[in-house]
Amino acid sequence: FSYIYELPFGPGKPFLAASHGLLGYLAGGWQFNGITTINSGFYLSTSSDVDNGVGSRAGNEADATGSPANLARGDRTPFRWFNTAAFANPPYTRFGTAGEGVIVGPGSVNFDLSFFKNLNFSEQRRLQFRIEMFNAFNHVNLGNPSTDVSDTLHFGSIRSAAAARI
């Protein structure tokens, strides 16, 4: 969502309305703007590179072991985003049993903020001073975890993040 708020300070505004001269000039004409983006994580599916010999289909689903796949929010780390013990390589001659979209990936949160100071010298002459902050709170937005059960080194871990500030 996007928002613009003209701050209520300076001549003709609710606060410091009676200020004139330098104080009125400095206090008035400010606005606060922002664009906030909040996304939930994508639903991810596991895969297995084991050739199951059934129609020579490589890259089939992993087997579900019956354990819960998603960890509690406080237990998730980039090194272990979901319960890897909930999945295994399927045995030769059959497809995996894990369902589609059983893992919830990390979401993203971004706040782009700005402060503007509008200076009006005359009807035709104006100047604007800006302060802009992209990803203002420096929140790390992680990429999706590896969902390939055959990748024993990286399975369940996150090895990427979105660009810090775009």
Backbone as a chain_set.jsonl record, in Angstrom:
{"seq": "FSYIYELPFGPGKPFLAASHGLLGYLAGGWQFNGITTINSGFYLSTSSDVDNGVGSRAGNEADATGSPANLARGDRTPFRWFNTAAFANPPYTRFGTAGEGVIVGPGSVNFDLSFFKNLNFSEQRRLQFRIEMFNAFNHVNLGNPSTDVSDTLHFGSIRSAAAARI", "coords": {"N": [[0.841, -1.173, 0.0], [0.34, 2.319, -0.553], [1.093, 5.572, 0.703], [0.528, 8.987, 1.56], [1.196, 11.752, 3.54], [0.551, 14.895, 4.605], [2.254, 16.829, 6.806], [0.954, 18.332, 9.774], [1.957, 21.028, 10.407], [2.904, 24.458, 10.747], [2.111, 27.64, 9.1], [-1.381, 28.084, 8.643], [-2.005, 25.507, 9.34], [-2.984, 22.907, 11.746], [-1.086, 22.803, 13.889], [1.342, 24.984, 15.197], [0.272, 27.125, 13.843], [0.224, 29.88, 14.13], [2.789, 30.619, 13.712], [5.251, 32.618, 12.206], [7.495, 34.065, 9.827], [10.855, 32.903, 10.009], [10.523, 30.527, 11.594], [7.924, 29.632, 10.845], [8.419, 29.24, 8.154], [10.315, 27.164, 8.192], [8.943, 25.143, 9.617], [6.598, 24.523, 8.182], [5.168, 22.907, 5.227], [6.031, 20.243, 5.035], [5.954, 16.792, 4.117], [5.139, 13.328, 4.481], [5.843, 10.263, 3.004], [5.182, 6.954, 1.756], [5.758, 3.571, 0.685], [4.636, 0.475, 1.294], [5.242, -2.929, 1.287], [4.063, -6.103, 1.829], [4.379, -9.498, 1.818], [3.176, -12.837, 1.95], [4.739, -16.063, 2.331], [5.577, -18.254, -0.463], [3.922, -21.284, -1.447], [5.612, -24.246, -1.426], [6.909, -27.146, -3.12], [8.375, -30.361, -2.634], [11.101, -32.151, -4.181], [12.701, -34.908, -5.861], [15.676, -36.17, -7.155], [16.065, -38.752, -7.766], [15.989, -41.388, -10.004], [13.175, -43.13, -10.583], [12.56, -45.312, -12.11], [10.048, -45.802, -13.102], [8.656, -45.316, -15.866], [10.841, -43.78, -16.406], [11.0, -41.291, -15.114], [12.606, -38.663, -13.863], [13.207, -36.431, -11.111], [10.941, -36.511, -9.483], [8.36, -36.213, -6.912], [9.27, -36.026, -3.405], [9.234, -38.535, -0.783], [6.793, -38.513, 1.779], [7.241, -38.597, 5.26], [5.533, -38.548, 7.368], [5.989, -36.843, 9.473], [5.498, -33.456, 10.691], [5.914, -30.904, 8.245], [6.404, -28.1, 8.26], [8.132, -25.865, 10.347], [7.72, -24.229, 13.551], [7.402, -20.649, 13.704], [9.398, -19.455, 15.353], [11.359, -21.385, 15.35], [12.475, -21.518, 12.86], [15.274, -21.073, 10.787], [17.725, -19.668, 8.512], [19.362, -21.827, 7.952], [17.896, -24.061, 8.496], [14.981, -24.238, 7.4], [12.627, -25.696, 7.209], [11.265, -28.831, 8.432], [13.386, -31.204, 7.653], [13.395, -33.879, 8.12], [10.892, -34.727, 7.542], [10.731, -35.657, 5.011], [11.86, -37.932, 2.443], [13.952, -39.672, 0.049], [12.185, -41.32, -2.531], [11.59, -44.874, -2.799], [13.092, -47.033, -5.268], [11.235, -47.753, -8.18], [8.759, -46.503, -7.633], [6.663, -43.548, -7.397], [7.114, -40.484, -5.46], [5.441, -39.596, -2.329], [4.85, -37.16, -1.176], [2.828, -34.245, -0.926], [1.688, -31.518, -3.07], [2.892, -28.214, -2.627], [3.424, -28.223, 0.203], [5.188, -26.996, 1.878], [5.839, -23.899, 3.406], [7.269, -21.058, 2.203], [9.612, -18.337, 2.977], [8.265, -15.112, 3.675], [8.041, -11.646, 2.596], [8.971, -8.327, 3.569], [8.826, -4.906, 3.126], [9.686, -1.51, 3.483], [9.543, 1.476, 1.96], [10.393, 4.72, 2.438], [9.858, 8.286, 2.625], [10.648, 11.749, 3.159], [9.519, 14.94, 2.429], [10.242, 18.323, 1.836], [8.611, 21.065, 0.965], [9.253, 24.061, -0.583], [7.977, 27.125, -1.224], [8.591, 29.808, -3.156], [7.464, 31.637, -4.822], [4.545, 31.926, -6.926], [5.384, 30.692, -9.229], [7.863, 29.724, -8.686], [9.358, 27.143, -7.099], [10.827, 24.872, -4.737], [12.001, 21.656, -3.864], [12.983, 19.661, -1.206], [14.286, 16.504, -0.557], [14.272, 13.456, 1.306], [14.962, 10.181, 0.952], [14.361, 6.787, 1.655], [15.131, 3.552, 0.969], [14.0, 0.306, 1.625], [13.805, 0.904, 4.393], [14.002, -0.034, 7.073], [15.918, -1.923, 6.88], [15.344, -4.654, 6.489], [15.876, -8.084, 6.042], [15.067, -9.966, 3.26], [14.498, -13.135, 2.665], [15.382, -15.695, 0.251], [13.816, -18.566, -1.334], [13.901, -21.804, 0.276], [16.041, -24.66, -0.412], [14.455, -27.329, -1.922], [14.999, -29.844, -2.784], [15.243, -33.066, -2.047], [17.278, -34.785, -2.653], [19.566, -33.317, -2.586], [21.663, -33.424, -0.312], [23.365, -31.737, 1.072], [22.321, -29.096, 1.011], [19.559, -29.235, 1.394], [16.581, -27.961, 2.638], [17.718, -25.593, 3.479], [18.333, -22.039, 3.183], [19.845, -20.165, 0.729], [19.977, -17.689, -0.415], [19.052, -14.228, -0.854], [16.851, -11.448, -1.339], [17.747, -8.451, -3.121], [19.178, -5.922, -1.098], [18.517, -3.164, -1.185], [16.56, -1.628, -3.524]], "CA": [[0.0, 0.0, 0.0], [1.057, 3.585, -0.66], [0.486, 6.6, 1.533], [1.091, 10.342, 1.578], [0.637, 12.497, 4.67], [1.093, 16.238, 4.761], [2.37, 17.056, 8.242], [0.092, 19.463, 10.172], [2.741, 22.065, 11.077], [3.18, 25.672, 9.997], [1.005, 28.562, 8.844], [-2.564, 27.499, 8.051], [-2.145, 24.104, 9.762], [-3.426, 22.823, 13.138], [-0.02, 23.031, 14.861], [2.219, 26.114, 14.868], [-0.45, 27.932, 12.854], [0.53, 31.296, 14.319], [4.213, 30.875, 13.486], [5.548, 33.409, 11.019], [8.918, 34.279, 9.643], [11.732, 31.746, 9.82], [9.925, 29.331, 12.199], [6.843, 29.193, 9.972], [9.023, 28.785, 6.909], [10.961, 25.86, 8.447], [8.002, 24.143, 10.146], [5.552, 24.181, 7.223], [5.52, 22.35, 3.921], [6.597, 18.889, 5.118], [5.069, 15.651, 3.901], [5.698, 11.993, 4.714], [5.336, 9.342, 1.985], [5.695, 5.601, 1.893], [5.235, 2.411, -0.025], [4.871, -0.703, 2.123], [4.9, -4.183, 0.619], [4.146, -7.252, 2.718], [3.948, -10.701, 1.114], [3.349, -14.107, 2.644], [5.618, -16.957, 1.579], [5.001, -19.127, -1.474], [3.795, -22.697, -1.096], [6.649, -24.956, -2.173], [6.833, -28.603, -3.177], [9.674, -31.029, -2.62], [11.419, -32.958, -5.348], [13.77, -35.893, -5.699], [16.359, -36.432, -8.419], [16.234, -40.196, -7.917], [15.234, -41.986, -11.105], [12.383, -44.178, -9.949], [12.398, -46.45, -13.007], [8.662, -45.916, -13.531], [8.539, -44.382, -16.979], [12.087, -43.008, -16.433], [10.71, -39.917, -14.697], [13.484, -38.13, -12.825], [12.68, -35.191, -10.548], [9.6, -36.676, -8.943], [8.17, -35.749, -5.53], [9.893, -36.791, -2.326], [8.305, -39.3, 0.051], [6.44, -37.914, 3.072], [7.486, -39.56, 6.339], [4.487, -38.427, 8.38], [6.321, -35.76, 10.406], [5.088, -32.152, 10.163], [6.942, -30.315, 7.397], [6.718, -26.714, 8.606], [8.549, -25.586, 11.726], [7.138, -23.036, 14.162], [8.144, -19.444, 13.284], [10.578, -19.246, 16.178], [12.351, -22.44, 15.12], [13.015, -21.419, 11.501], [16.507, -20.328, 10.537], [18.141, -19.887, 7.117], [20.042, -23.111, 7.822], [16.888, -25.12, 8.641], [13.72, -23.523, 7.252], [11.535, -26.633, 7.459], [11.684, -30.112, 8.999], [13.872, -32.057, 6.57], [13.095, -35.277, 8.457], [9.541, -35.024, 7.056], [10.826, -36.099, 3.621], [12.927, -38.878, 2.098], [13.94, -40.1, -1.344], [11.286, -42.459, -2.712], [12.289, -46.087, -3.223], [13.089, -47.347, -6.696], [10.011, -48.305, -8.785], [7.501, -45.799, -7.382], [6.719, -42.098, -7.257], [7.063, -39.989, -4.089], [4.095, -39.418, -1.764], [4.639, -35.815, -0.614], [1.865, -33.455, -1.693], [2.106, -30.251, -3.675], [2.777, -27.013, -1.809], [3.34, -28.558, 1.629], [6.161, -26.177, 2.615], [5.609, -22.458, 3.261], [8.522, -20.324, 2.1], [9.644, -17.067, 3.71], [7.597, -13.963, 3.081], [8.892, -10.463, 2.476], [8.459, -7.078, 4.128], [9.656, -3.799, 2.669], [9.178, -0.161, 3.717], [10.234, 2.578, 1.29], [9.863, 5.921, 3.09], [10.474, 9.55, 2.219], [10.204, 13.018, 3.733], [9.671, 16.022, 1.469], [10.056, 19.699, 2.305], [8.248, 21.896, -0.178], [9.537, 25.479, -0.364], [7.327, 27.944, -2.243], [9.131, 31.164, -3.174], [6.426, 32.419, -5.5], [3.621, 31.012, -7.588], [6.085, 29.994, -10.304], [9.174, 29.234, -8.234], [9.282, 26.226, -5.956], [11.966, 23.98, -4.538], [11.633, 20.529, -3.011], [14.082, 18.947, -0.565], [13.814, 15.137, -0.325], [15.055, 12.402, 1.959], [14.319, 8.929, 0.571], [14.977, 5.596, 2.25], [14.642, 2.308, 0.391], [14.124, -0.725, 2.654], [14.179, 1.808, 5.484], [14.328, -0.736, 8.311], [16.979, -2.867, 6.536], [14.816, -5.999, 6.713], [16.38, -9.073, 5.094], [14.031, -10.773, 2.624], [15.16, -14.364, 2.264], [14.903, -16.453, -0.898], [13.186, -19.835, -0.964], [14.847, -22.86, 0.643], [16.218, -25.787, -1.322], [13.43, -28.344, -1.666], [15.433, -31.087, -3.435], [15.648, -34.001, -1.002], [18.519, -35.45, -3.091], [20.683, -32.414, -2.281], [21.849, -33.641, 1.124], [24.121, -30.636, 1.678], [21.555, -27.847, 1.112], [18.128, -29.479, 1.543], [15.967, -27.261, 3.768], [18.407, -24.348, 3.836], [18.175, -20.887, 2.295], [21.169, -19.681, 0.341], [19.874, -16.449, -1.174], [18.173, -13.174, -0.329], [16.573, -10.396, -2.306], [18.656, -7.305, -3.025], [18.881, -5.166, 0.115], [17.829, -1.908, -1.498], [16.385, -1.459, -4.963]], "C": [[0.883, 1.231, 0.0], [0.338, 4.632, 0.172], [1.271, 7.896, 1.431], [0.409, 11.081, 2.718], [1.331, 13.848, 4.751], [1.09, 16.562, 6.247], [1.651, 18.346, 8.642], [0.822, 20.564, 10.932], [2.911, 23.27, 10.158], [1.942, 26.517, 9.76], [-0.157, 27.865, 8.116], [-2.804, 26.047, 8.424], [-2.55, 24.066, 11.236], [-2.346, 23.123, 14.182], [0.937, 24.1, 14.341], [1.59, 27.024, 13.801], [-0.083, 29.409, 12.943], [1.999, 31.623, 14.052], [4.411, 31.606, 12.158], [7.053, 33.538, 10.915], [9.659, 32.963, 9.452], [11.13, 30.461, 10.392], [8.801, 28.784, 11.325], [7.36, 28.614, 8.662], [9.646, 27.397, 7.073], [9.974, 24.78, 8.866], [6.994, 23.677, 9.107], [6.09, 23.523, 5.97], [6.118, 20.955, 3.932], [5.536, 17.847, 4.794], [5.857, 14.364, 4.065], [5.04, 11.052, 3.715], [5.888, 7.95, 2.236], [5.027, 4.617, 0.954], [5.624, 1.21, 0.825], [4.375, -1.929, 1.375], [5.114, -5.321, 1.601], [3.569, -8.449, 1.967], [4.123, -11.914, 2.014], [4.252, -14.983, 1.783], [4.863, -17.785, 0.555], [4.878, -20.545, -0.92], [4.714, -23.485, -2.016], [6.434, -26.463, -2.106], [8.24, -29.184, -3.175], [9.867, -31.797, -3.921], [12.533, -33.93, -4.995], [14.371, -36.161, -7.066], [16.569, -37.922, -8.656], [15.369, -40.687, -9.068], [14.493, -43.178, -10.528], [12.134, -45.375, -10.846], [10.973, -46.664, -13.479], [8.465, -44.884, -14.64], [9.749, -43.47, -17.09], [11.855, -41.551, -16.074], [11.656, -39.533, -13.573], [12.85, -36.851, -12.302], [11.28, -35.346, -10.014], [9.533, -36.146, -7.516], [8.95, -36.618, -4.542], [8.817, -37.613, -1.62], [8.029, -38.522, 1.33], [6.617, -38.974, 4.148], [6.419, -39.512, 7.419], [4.766, -37.357, 9.414], [5.819, -34.439, 9.833], [6.237, -31.497, 9.394], [7.366, -28.926, 7.861], [7.066, -26.581, 10.079], [7.796, -24.369, 12.244], [8.002, -21.831, 13.781], [9.431, -19.236, 14.078], [11.675, -20.272, 15.97], [12.993, -22.362, 13.742], [14.289, -20.582, 11.492], [16.854, -20.504, 9.063], [18.819, -21.238, 6.907], [19.077, -24.286, 7.921], [15.51, -24.455, 8.609], [12.523, -24.414, 7.527], [12.121, -27.942, 7.968], [12.092, -31.053, 7.868], [13.608, -33.536, 6.85], [11.689, -35.675, 7.997], [9.543, -35.578, 5.634], [11.996, -37.053, 3.435], [12.862, -39.152, 0.602], [12.994, -41.286, -1.482], [12.083, -43.695, -3.124], [12.172, -46.273, -4.74], [11.771, -48.041, -7.052], [8.717, -47.625, -8.358], [7.746, -44.308, -7.223], [6.669, -41.717, -5.779], [5.641, -39.672, -3.646], [3.84, -38.03, -1.189], [3.695, -35.021, -1.512], [2.483, -32.203, -2.284], [1.941, -29.111, -2.67], [2.698, -27.253, -0.313], [4.296, -27.739, 2.496], [5.834, -24.706, 2.359], [6.963, -21.752, 3.285], [8.474, -19.02, 2.885], [8.906, -15.964, 2.955], [8.572, -12.804, 2.923], [8.173, -9.244, 3.032], [9.399, -5.963, 3.675], [8.946, -2.467, 2.926], [10.087, 0.82, 2.977], [9.589, 3.855, 1.808], [10.557, 7.166, 2.551], [9.846, 10.711, 2.983], [10.496, 14.089, 2.693], [9.451, 17.342, 2.187], [9.817, 20.548, 1.069], [8.452, 23.367, 0.187], [8.933, 26.267, -1.526], [7.856, 29.375, -2.137], [8.158, 32.127, -3.831], [5.507, 31.408, -6.183], [4.314, 30.177, -8.656], [7.411, 29.392, -9.868], [9.015, 28.419, -6.965], [10.529, 25.356, -5.92], [11.512, 22.859, -3.608], [12.907, 19.849, -2.519], [13.548, 17.561, -0.206], [14.82, 14.307, 0.454], [14.312, 11.114, 1.652], [15.104, 7.753, 1.147], [14.337, 4.357, 1.639], [14.978, 1.176, 1.351], [14.594, -0.048, 3.948], [14.607, 1.088, 6.759], [15.345, -1.858, 8.097], [16.57, -4.312, 6.826], [15.338, -6.948, 5.638], [15.206, -9.899, 4.574], [14.691, -11.991, 2.001], [14.553, -14.965, 1.005], [14.252, -17.745, -0.408], [14.242, -20.879, -0.601], [14.971, -23.903, -0.463], [15.214, -26.872, -0.952], [13.754, -29.668, -2.349], [15.998, -32.025, -2.378], [16.943, -34.736, -1.374], [19.754, -34.606, -2.802], [20.93, -32.442, -0.775], [22.58, -32.496, 1.81], [23.244, -29.405, 1.927], [20.068, -28.019, 1.364], [17.601, -28.798, 2.802], [16.619, -25.951, 4.138], [18.186, -23.277, 2.765], [19.558, -20.332, 2.006], [21.11, -18.393, -0.462], [18.949, -15.473, -0.45], [17.944, -12.169, -1.45], [17.591, -9.262, -2.117], [18.219, -6.428, -1.835], [18.091, -3.89, -0.176], [17.783, -1.749, -3.013], [15.694, -0.125, -5.19]], "O": [[2.016, 1.205, 0.481], [-0.883, 4.585, 0.326], [2.488, 7.907, 1.245], [-0.814, 11.04, 2.847], [2.544, 13.929, 4.943], [0.033, 16.566, 6.879], [1.73, 19.344, 7.927], [0.36, 20.992, 11.99], [3.044, 23.123, 8.944], [0.844, 26.147, 10.177], [0.04, 27.163, 7.124], [-3.712, 25.415, 7.886], [-2.47, 25.089, 11.916], [-2.659, 23.645, 15.252], [1.29, 24.102, 13.162], [2.288, 27.608, 12.972], [-0.081, 30.11, 11.931], [2.405, 32.781, 14.154], [3.819, 31.255, 11.137], [7.787, 33.156, 11.828], [9.157, 32.034, 8.819], [11.209, 29.411, 9.753], [8.74, 27.576, 11.092], [6.823, 27.641, 8.133], [9.518, 26.551, 6.188], [10.149, 23.616, 8.506], [6.57, 22.522, 9.154], [7.286, 23.566, 5.681], [6.667, 20.523, 2.918], [4.368, 18.0, 5.152], [7.063, 14.311, 3.825], [3.815, 11.04, 3.588], [6.94, 7.791, 2.857], [3.899, 4.81, 0.5], [6.809, 0.958, 1.049], [3.243, -1.967, 0.893], [6.207, -5.489, 2.141], [2.418, -8.422, 1.531], [5.101, -12.009, 2.755], [4.497, -14.663, 0.62], [3.657, -17.997, 0.683], [5.636, -20.949, -0.039], [4.605, -23.4, -3.239], [5.85, -26.981, -1.153], [9.181, -28.557, -3.663], [8.916, -32.055, -4.658], [13.209, -33.792, -3.976], [13.639, -36.358, -8.036], [17.189, -38.309, -9.646], [14.164, -40.434, -9.104], [15.11, -44.125, -10.041], [11.553, -46.363, -10.398], [10.711, -47.628, -14.197], [8.146, -43.725, -14.376], [9.692, -42.471, -17.806], [12.46, -40.665, -16.677], [11.522, -40.024, -12.452], [12.03, -36.247, -12.993], [10.492, -34.402, -10.081], [10.537, -35.684, -6.973], [9.246, -37.782, -4.81], [7.625, -37.402, -1.842], [8.944, -37.932, 1.903], [6.195, -40.117, 3.974], [6.408, -40.366, 8.306], [3.865, -36.989, 10.168], [5.719, -34.302, 8.614], [7.387, -31.529, 9.833], [8.555, -28.607, 7.858], [6.377, -27.119, 10.945], [7.291, -23.567, 11.458], [9.204, -21.979, 13.561], [10.455, -18.871, 13.5], [12.814, -20.044, 16.377], [13.963, -23.072, 13.479], [14.36, -19.521, 12.112], [16.325, -21.41, 8.419], [18.844, -21.742, 5.784], [19.399, -25.389, 7.481], [14.938, -24.146, 9.655], [11.503, -23.939, 8.028], [13.337, -28.137, 7.938], [11.234, -31.632, 7.201], [13.597, -34.353, 5.929], [11.337, -36.853, 8.061], [8.489, -35.931, 5.103], [12.988, -36.998, 4.162], [11.842, -38.898, -0.039], [13.001, -42.175, -0.63], [13.143, -43.569, -3.737], [11.272, -45.738, -5.387], [11.266, -48.843, -6.267], [7.645, -48.13, -8.693], [8.862, -43.862, -6.955], [6.24, -42.51, -4.942], [4.746, -39.5, -4.474], [2.725, -37.745, -0.754], [3.769, -35.128, -2.736], [3.643, -31.877, -2.031], [0.948, -29.062, -1.944], [1.967, -26.544, 0.379], [4.214, -27.791, 3.723], [5.582, -24.315, 1.219], [7.704, -21.838, 4.264], [7.422, -18.639, 3.399], [8.939, -15.914, 1.725], [9.78, -12.966, 3.097], [6.947, -9.139, 2.978], [10.616, -6.067, 3.822], [7.761, -2.315, 2.626], [11.257, 0.976, 3.325], [8.386, 4.058, 1.644], [11.693, 7.107, 2.082], [8.686, 10.662, 3.393], [11.594, 14.14, 2.139], [8.575, 17.456, 3.044], [10.706, 20.725, 0.237], [7.88, 23.853, 1.162], [9.335, 26.092, -2.676], [7.602, 30.067, -1.151], [8.05, 33.288, -3.437], [5.672, 30.197, -6.035], [3.872, 29.068, -8.956], [8.017, 28.624, -10.616], [8.603, 28.918, -5.918], [11.19, 25.136, -6.935], [10.734, 23.085, -2.681], [13.79, 19.506, -3.305], [12.474, 17.448, 0.386], [16.033, 14.433, 0.288], [13.156, 10.96, 2.045], [16.335, 7.73, 1.127], [13.133, 4.142, 1.78], [16.105, 1.088, 1.84], [15.635, -0.39, 4.509], [15.5, 1.566, 7.458], [15.607, -2.647, 9.005], [17.364, -5.095, 7.347], [15.249, -6.644, 4.448], [14.442, -10.464, 5.357], [15.348, -11.905, 0.964], [13.37, -14.776, 0.72], [14.153, -17.98, 0.797], [15.358, -20.837, -1.119], [14.109, -24.008, -1.336], [15.137, -27.283, 0.205], [12.88, -30.525, -2.481], [17.099, -31.809, -1.872], [17.63, -35.253, -0.494], [20.869, -35.128, -2.777], [20.451, -31.571, -0.049], [22.427, -32.306, 3.017], [23.403, -28.737, 2.949], [19.369, -27.021, 1.533], [18.109, -29.028, 3.899], [16.13, -25.253, 5.027], [17.893, -23.578, 1.607], [20.34, -20.064, 2.918], [22.083, -18.033, -1.124], [18.18, -15.846, 0.436], [18.74, -12.059, -2.383], [18.213, -9.148, -1.061], [17.026, -6.229, -1.608], [17.117, -3.581, 0.51], [18.811, -1.735, -3.689], [15.433, 0.25, -6.333]]}, "num_chains": 1, "name": "protein.A"}
